[in-house]
Amino acid sequence: MDFQTFMTRITTVEKTPQKYFIVDPDLPLSVYFGLDNLSRPTLLIEDIGKTFSVSDIPSTAQIHVRSFMTGNKANLSFSLLSPEHRDVFNTLCYDLFESTRKETRDQALLSLLSRFSAWLALLKGTRPGVMSLQEQQGLAAELMALVYFAGEKGFGAAIDAWVGPFKLDKDFEFFDQWAEIKSCKVSSTTVSISSIEQLDAAKDGCLVVYRIDQAPENKEDAYSLKDVVDNARNVATNVAERTLLENKLLLSKYVDTEPEYQKKKFKTYSRDFYRVDSQFPCLRRDSVNSAITTCQYSISIPAIEAFKEDR
């Protein structure tokens, strides 16, 4: 559907409030446009697979984002709050649903979220806060893992699989496996797991542990977060992949112009892969009392030596 056709259909549907039209039945997501019960222009995405918290996809002064359940289906909607921004909103909606032309529902949803994160920065007009040292190390570890997986599977598959910026349960979700990336100090004997679901999955995956410490500028092999970002950019093979990377970097609160991300230096001392299968020692939802809704715990690194993989 071209933009002019989209605009013509918008005009038609707004004559019948609280009615929605499906944007394109060939999309892997069910995307609708119409007016909500407050007569606000709304882009509605049905059956997205999971709900999001307010902090995961924040609203702006112009757009209200809502994640909600209808029956057993999770939905997501974007509603315009400021009528004077209608032209921009129409363009945003068209751009969002066009970004969902992917092969699967999960890929389409991730693409839509990446695209909205880029729009979010534009609409807010604000600069994200500086990441903490721990956040910088964590992002550096995920980006180094991205480059590693790009070497195994191609950058396109790796950047699609990188879902860490969306605060989902795993950092990487491939169709046949998953990976959770952790960074810790050289002296650490444990690794922290932030939820029950983080290592719990129907299919096998891997826990990747990077030992990273802050380093002086003249340290051999020292690097900044910007160095790691630029290396990932150099691995991207086309404009589409680079755009998706930039969107996910933005969602991760990274901006090139922050001096801190060039000044602080780090050094990676090791990278270890641990196979997470049915025998791996971790908490699993089906063995935890349902009254326990959230949980954080630590795993002894020496105790999982038998699961280490030679990669």
C-alpha positions as CSV (number, residue, x, y, z in Angstrom):
1,M,0.0,0.0,0.0
2,D,1.4,3.4,-1.0
3,F,1.1,6.5,1.3
4,Q,-1.6,8.1,-0.8
5,T,-3.8,5.0,-0.6
6,F,-3.2,4.9,3.1
7,M,-4.3,8.5,3.4
8,T,-7.5,7.9,1.4
9,R,-8.5,5.0,3.6
10,I,-7.8,7.1,6.7
11,T,-10.3,9.7,5.5
12,T,-12.9,7.0,4.8
13,V,-12.6,5.2,8.2
14,E,-12.8,8.4,10.2
15,K,-16.4,8.9,9.0
16,T,-17.3,5.9,11.2
17,P,-15.8,6.4,14.7
18,Q,-14.5,3.4,16.6
19,K,-14.1,1.5,13.4
20,Y,-10.8,0.2,12.3
21,F,-9.5,-1.1,8.9
22,I,-6.8,-3.7,8.5
23,V,-3.8,-2.0,6.9
24,D,-2.5,-4.9,4.9
25,P,-3.7,-8.5,5.3
26,D,-0.4,-9.8,4.0
27,L,1.6,-8.5,6.9
28,P,2.7,-11.0,9.6
29,L,1.1,-8.7,12.2
30,S,-2.5,-7.7,12.3
31,V,-2.2,-4.0,12.0
32,Y,-5.3,-1.7,12.0
33,F,-5.9,2.0,11.8
34,G,-8.9,3.8,13.1
35,L,-10.3,5.9,16.0
36,D,-10.3,4.7,19.6
37,N,-13.2,5.2,22.0
38,L,-12.0,8.8,22.6
39,S,-12.1,9.5,18.8
40,R,-8.3,9.7,18.7
41,P,-6.5,8.5,15.5
42,T,-4.9,5.2,16.5
43,L,-2.6,2.5,15.1
44,L,-3.6,-0.8,16.6
45,I,-1.5,-4.0,16.5
46,E,-3.3,-7.2,17.6
47,D,-2.0,-10.4,19.0
48,I,1.7,-9.4,19.4
49,G,2.5,-12.3,21.7
50,K,3.3,-10.4,25.0
51,T,2.4,-7.2,26.8
52,F,4.9,-4.4,27.6
53,S,5.3,-2.2,30.7
54,V,5.0,1.6,30.4
55,S,8.8,1.9,30.8
56,D,9.5,-0.5,27.9
57,I,7.6,1.6,25.4
58,P,7.0,5.0,26.9
59,S,4.4,7.5,25.7
60,T,5.3,11.1,24.6
61,A,3.5,14.4,25.0
62,Q,2.0,13.7,21.5
63,I,1.5,9.9,21.4
64,H,-0.1,7.6,24.0
65,V,1.2,4.1,23.9
66,R,-0.9,1.4,25.4
67,S,-0.2,-2.3,25.8
68,F,-3.2,-4.4,26.9
69,M,-5.0,-7.7,26.8
70,T,-8.2,-8.5,24.9
71,G,-9.3,-12.0,25.9
72,N,-6.1,-14.0,25.6
73,K,-4.5,-11.8,23.0
74,A,-1.9,-9.1,23.8
75,N,-2.3,-5.9,21.8
76,L,-0.4,-2.6,21.3
77,S,-1.8,0.8,20.3
78,F,-0.4,4.2,19.4
79,S,-2.9,7.1,19.8
80,L,-2.4,10.7,18.8
81,L,-3.0,13.2,21.7
82,S,-2.1,16.4,19.9
83,P,-4.3,17.1,16.9
84,E,-1.9,19.7,15.6
85,H,0.7,16.9,15.0
86,R,-1.7,14.9,12.8
87,D,0.4,15.1,9.6
88,V,3.5,13.8,11.5
89,F,1.4,11.0,13.1
90,N,0.1,9.9,9.8
91,T,3.6,9.6,8.5
92,L,4.7,7.8,11.6
93,C,1.9,5.2,11.3
94,Y,2.7,4.5,7.7
95,D,6.3,4.1,8.5
96,L,5.6,1.8,11.4
97,F,3.4,-0.6,9.6
98,E,5.7,-0.7,6.5
99,S,8.5,-1.7,8.8
100,T,6.6,-4.9,9.7
101,R,7.0,-6.5,6.3
102,K,9.1,-9.3,7.7
103,E,8.9,-13.1,7.5
104,T,7.6,-13.8,11.0
105,R,5.4,-12.1,13.6
106,D,8.4,-11.8,16.1
107,Q,10.6,-10.3,13.4
108,A,7.9,-7.8,12.5
109,L,7.3,-6.8,16.1
110,L,11.0,-6.2,16.7
111,S,11.2,-4.2,13.6
112,L,8.2,-2.0,14.6
113,L,9.7,-1.4,18.1
114,S,13.0,-0.5,16.6
115,R,11.4,2.0,14.2
116,F,9.3,3.5,17.0
117,S,12.4,4.0,19.2
118,A,13.9,6.1,16.5
119,W,10.7,8.2,16.2
120,L,10.6,8.4,20.0
121,A,13.9,10.2,20.2
122,L,12.8,12.6,17.5
123,L,9.4,13.3,19.1
124,K,10.8,13.8,22.6
125,G,13.7,15.9,21.4
126,T,15.6,14.9,24.5
127,R,19.0,13.4,25.1
128,P,19.2,10.1,27.0
129,G,21.0,10.1,30.3
130,V,24.6,8.8,30.5
131,M,24.8,5.1,31.0
132,S,26.4,3.8,34.2
133,L,29.7,2.0,34.0
134,Q,27.9,-1.3,34.4
135,E,25.5,-0.4,31.7
136,Q,28.3,0.5,29.3
137,Q,30.1,-2.8,30.0
138,G,26.8,-4.7,29.5
139,L,26.1,-3.0,26.1
140,A,29.7,-3.6,25.0
141,A,29.4,-7.3,25.8
142,E,26.1,-7.5,23.9
143,L,27.7,-5.8,20.9
144,M,30.7,-8.0,20.9
145,A,28.4,-11.0,21.0
146,L,26.5,-9.5,18.1
147,V,29.7,-9.4,16.0
148,Y,30.5,-13.0,17.1
149,F,27.1,-14.2,16.0
150,A,27.3,-12.2,12.8
151,G,30.4,-14.2,12.0
152,E,28.5,-17.5,12.5
153,K,25.1,-16.6,11.0
154,G,25.5,-13.4,9.1
155,F,24.9,-9.9,10.3
156,G,21.3,-9.8,9.2
157,A,20.3,-12.8,11.3
158,A,22.4,-11.6,14.3
159,I,20.9,-8.1,14.3
160,D,17.4,-9.4,14.0
161,A,18.0,-11.8,16.9
162,W,19.4,-9.1,19.2
163,V,16.5,-8.3,21.4
164,G,18.4,-7.1,24.4
165,P,17.4,-3.4,23.8
166,F,13.7,-4.4,24.1
167,K,14.3,-5.7,27.7
168,L,12.9,-9.1,26.7
169,D,13.8,-12.3,28.6
170,K,16.8,-13.2,26.5
171,D,19.4,-11.0,24.8
172,F,19.4,-12.9,21.5
173,E,16.6,-15.0,20.1
174,F,17.4,-17.1,17.0
175,F,14.8,-19.5,15.5
176,D,16.8,-22.5,16.8
177,Q,18.6,-21.2,19.9
178,W,19.0,-18.3,22.2
179,A,21.8,-16.6,24.1
180,E,22.0,-14.5,27.3
181,I,25.0,-12.2,27.6
182,K,26.6,-11.3,30.9
183,S,29.5,-9.1,31.8
184,C,31.4,-9.4,35.1
185,K,34.7,-8.4,36.6
186,V,37.8,-10.6,36.2
187,S,37.7,-11.5,39.8
188,S,34.0,-12.5,39.9
189,T,33.1,-16.0,40.9
190,T,29.4,-15.6,40.3
191,V,27.1,-14.3,37.5
192,S,23.8,-12.6,38.3
193,I,20.6,-13.7,36.7
194,S,17.8,-11.1,36.8
195,S,14.7,-13.3,36.4
196,I,13.4,-16.8,36.4
197,E,12.7,-16.6,32.7
198,Q,16.2,-15.4,31.7
199,L,17.6,-18.9,31.5
200,D,14.4,-20.9,31.2
201,A,13.3,-21.9,27.7
202,A,11.8,-24.8,25.8
203,K,14.8,-25.0,23.5
204,D,18.5,-25.1,24.5
205,G,20.6,-21.9,24.5
206,C,23.8,-20.6,25.9
207,L,25.0,-18.3,28.6
208,V,27.9,-16.1,27.4
209,V,30.1,-14.5,30.1
210,Y,32.5,-11.7,29.3
211,R,35.0,-10.8,31.9
212,I,35.5,-7.0,31.5
213,D,37.3,-4.5,33.7
214,Q,37.9,-0.8,33.4
215,A,41.3,0.0,32.0
216,P,43.7,2.9,31.7
217,E,43.9,4.6,28.3
218,N,47.4,3.3,27.5
219,K,46.5,-0.3,28.4
220,E,47.2,-2.7,25.5
221,D,43.9,-3.8,23.8
222,A,41.9,-1.2,25.8
223,Y,38.8,0.1,24.0
224,S,35.9,2.5,24.6
225,L,32.2,1.8,24.1
226,K,32.3,3.9,21.0
227,D,35.1,1.6,19.6
228,V,32.8,-1.4,20.1
229,V,29.9,0.4,18.5
230,D,32.0,1.4,15.5
231,N,33.2,-2.1,15.1
232,A,29.6,-3.4,15.0
233,R,28.7,-0.7,12.4
234,N,31.6,-1.9,10.2
235,V,30.3,-5.4,10.2
236,A,26.8,-4.3,8.9
237,T,26.6,-5.2,5.2
238,N,23.9,-2.9,4.0
239,V,21.8,0.2,4.8
240,A,18.8,-1.8,6.2
241,E,21.1,-3.7,8.6
242,R,22.9,-0.5,9.7
243,T,19.5,1.3,10.2
244,L,18.3,-1.5,12.4
245,L,21.5,-1.4,14.4
246,E,21.3,2.4,14.9
247,N,17.7,2.1,16.1
248,K,18.6,-0.6,18.6
249,L,21.6,1.5,19.8
250,L,19.2,4.4,20.3
251,L,16.9,2.2,22.3
252,S,19.9,1.2,24.4
253,K,20.4,4.9,25.3
254,Y,23.6,5.1,23.3
255,V,24.5,8.4,21.5
256,D,27.8,9.1,19.6
257,T,28.1,12.6,21.0
258,E,28.4,11.5,24.6
259,P,32.1,12.1,25.6
260,E,31.9,9.5,28.4
261,Y,31.5,6.7,25.8
262,Q,34.9,7.6,24.2
263,K,36.7,8.6,27.4
264,K,36.1,5.4,29.5
265,K,38.3,2.5,28.5
266,F,37.8,-1.2,29.1
267,K,39.6,-4.5,28.5
268,T,38.1,-7.9,27.9
269,Y,40.0,-10.7,29.6
270,S,37.9,-13.7,28.6
271,R,34.7,-14.8,26.9
272,D,33.2,-18.2,27.8
273,F,30.1,-20.0,26.4
274,Y,28.1,-22.3,28.7
275,R,25.5,-24.7,27.3
276,V,22.1,-24.2,28.9
277,D,20.1,-27.4,28.5
278,S,17.8,-29.4,30.8
279,Q,20.7,-30.3,33.1
280,F,22.0,-26.7,33.6
281,P,21.6,-25.5,37.2
282,C,19.1,-22.7,37.0
283,L,15.6,-21.8,38.2
284,R,12.7,-22.8,35.9
285,R,9.2,-21.5,36.0
286,D,7.5,-24.9,36.2
287,S,9.5,-25.8,39.3
288,V,9.0,-22.5,41.1
289,N,5.9,-21.8,43.2
290,S,3.4,-19.7,41.3
291,A,3.3,-17.3,44.2
292,I,6.8,-16.2,43.4
293,T,6.4,-13.6,40.6
294,T,9.9,-12.1,40.4
295,C,13.3,-13.4,41.4
296,Q,17.0,-12.6,41.1
297,Y,19.7,-15.1,41.9
298,S,23.4,-15.8,41.2
299,I,25.1,-18.8,39.7
300,S,28.6,-20.0,40.7
301,I,30.9,-19.8,37.6
302,P,33.2,-22.6,38.8
303,A,30.2,-24.8,39.4
304,I,29.1,-24.7,35.7
305,E,32.6,-25.5,34.3
306,A,31.2,-28.9,33.0
307,F,28.8,-26.9,30.7
308,K,31.5,-24.8,29.1
309,E,31.7,-25.1,25.3
310,D,34.8,-24.7,23.2
311,R,33.9,-21.9,20.8
